[in-house]
């Protein structure tokens, strides 16, 4: 499984969604979107802009946060 697909699956699970569609629907109806750190050893999540591709991860101290909408290929 690719890192992106693995992180999307983990984000869906950690945010309490049942599937990708539920995450996308929730994110499209809000000004913020669930994001996850893309570093392999970190799974920090936070709400950020829907188009976020390089958000700051306070755990890793790197610009590695990516939006669920980006991971799902919507943006």
KADABEL-V549160 format. One record per pair of residues at least 6 apart in sequence whose ideal C-beta (glycine too) atoms are under 7 Angstrom apart, sorted by sequence separation. I is the first residue (numbers start at 1). GAP is how many residues later the second one is. If there is no record, write none. Layout:
BEGIN
I | GAP
I | GAP
END
This chain:
BEGIN
17 | 6
27 | 6
37 | 6
69 | 6
12 | 7
27 | 7
36 | 7
37 | 7
48 | 7
56 | 7
57 | 7
12 | 8
15 | 8
55 | 8
57 | 8
67 | 8
17 | 9
36 | 9
54 | 9
56 | 9
35 | 10
55 | 10
12 | 11
23 | 11
34 | 11
35 | 11
8 | 12
34 | 13
35 | 13
44 | 13
52 | 13
53 | 13
33 | 14
52 | 14
32 | 15
33 | 15
42 | 15
44 | 15
52 | 15
32 | 16
51 | 16
32 | 17
33 | 17
35 | 17
42 | 17
48 | 17
50 | 17
53 | 17
42 | 18
49 | 18
52 | 18
15 | 19
46 | 19
48 | 19
50 | 19
51 | 19
35 | 20
37 | 20
39 | 21
37 | 22
11 | 23
27 | 23
37 | 23
39 | 23
51 | 24
11 | 25
39 | 25
50 | 25
10 | 26
38 | 26
37 | 27
37 | 28
38 | 28
7 | 29
14 | 29
36 | 29
15 | 30
35 | 30
36 | 30
7 | 31
14 | 31
35 | 31
35 | 32
10 | 33
35 | 33
11 | 34
33 | 34
34 | 34
3 | 35
33 | 35
33 | 36
3 | 37
27 | 41
27 | 42
23 | 45
24 | 45
24 | 48
24 | 50
20 | 52
11 | 57
8 | 60
11 | 60
8 | 63
7 | 64
8 | 64
4 | 67
END
